[in-house]
């Protein structure tokens, strides 16, 4: 369906998100920090990026700032965080506070890349 980059420093979260979105038919690439994420973003073509806010080194604000200055600046970016108020007005297309229902993540991805939700697998 689409190509998704997921950036988070928590391996468990990366694993769950990758599994769920892969089951929905998406190609999912993961990065364990912001620097790895922007390198993968620059080296590949993604339809959407999902990034955590608080990570060591380059955080989610830095990731979205890099994306918005790139050639692919219109790619949707979903920010995920236990501190969602820190994500407001920072260039994100959507903010999901942790913990979030996986169905909400699937529906949000579908909505932002304009795929009908009924094609997404049930979680």
N, C-alpha and C positions, 0 to 999 in steps of 0.2 A: 504494500500500500504506500507507505511513505518511509522516509529515512529520518530517524530521531537520534539526537545527541542528548544523553543524560549525564549531568555532571553533579556529583555529590561525593563528599569525603567519607560517607558511611557506607561500607560495603554491603550491609544488609539491605539498605534502601535501594542501592543500585541493582542488586540482585532481584528484588521483588519487582521493581519498575520494569527492568529489562524482561523478566519472565512474562509479566502481564501484557506488555505492549507487543512482545514477540508472538504471544498466543493470539493477538488481534491481527497478526499478519504484517506487522511493521518490521523494518530493519532497524535494530537498535544498537548504537555504538555507545560505550560508556567511557567516562573519564573520572578519575578519583580526586581531581583537584582542578582549580580554575585554569592554571597554566597548561595542563594537559588538555583541558577542554578547548581552549582557544586554539591550540595547535591542531587538534583534530578538526575543529571548525574551519580553520584556514586551509587544511589539506583535503577536505572532502566537501560534498554538497549535501546539506541537510534541509529537510522541509520544516523542521521545528526543533527548538532547543529547550530542554528542561534543566534548570540549574538551581542548586541549593544556594541559599544566601550566605550562610556563615560557614566558611571553609578557611583553613590556614593558607597563607600566601594570598593568592588572588581570589577575592570573594565574588559572590553573585553580581554585585554592583559593577565590579571590574569586568566580568564576563559580558554583561549586557552592554556596557559602555563600548567594549571592543566590537561587539556585533553591530551596534548601531553606527559605528564609524567605518564598517567594512563595506565591500561591494554588495554583500548580501544583507544589507541593513534592514530590509523589510521582513526577514524571516521572523515568525512568531517566537516569542520567548516566554516560557512559563517559569515564574519564580516560585520556589517552594521553601518554606521556612517555619521554624517554631516561633519566630519573631516576625510575623507578616507585616507589622506596621513599619518595619525597616525597609520594606520593598516598595512602598507607595511612592509614586511619582519618580520612578527611576528607570523608565523605558521598558518595563515589562508589559506584555500584552495581557497577562493574567497572573494572579497571585493565588496560590493554594497554601493555606496554613496547614502545617503538620500537626497532628496526623490528619490525613485526608482519606476519604473512601476511594478505593481504587477505581470504582465506577465513575466517580467524579473526574479523575485523571483521564480515563479513557474518553469520556464525553467531552472534556475540555480539549484534548488533542484533536478529536474528530471535528469539533466546532471550529477550532482555529485553522485547521487545514482543509476545512469544508468537505469532510467525508461524512455521509449520513451515519448517524450513530447505530442504526439497526444493522450495519455491517460489522460493527465491533462485537467481539465475543462477550458473552455475559461473564461477570465476575462475581 
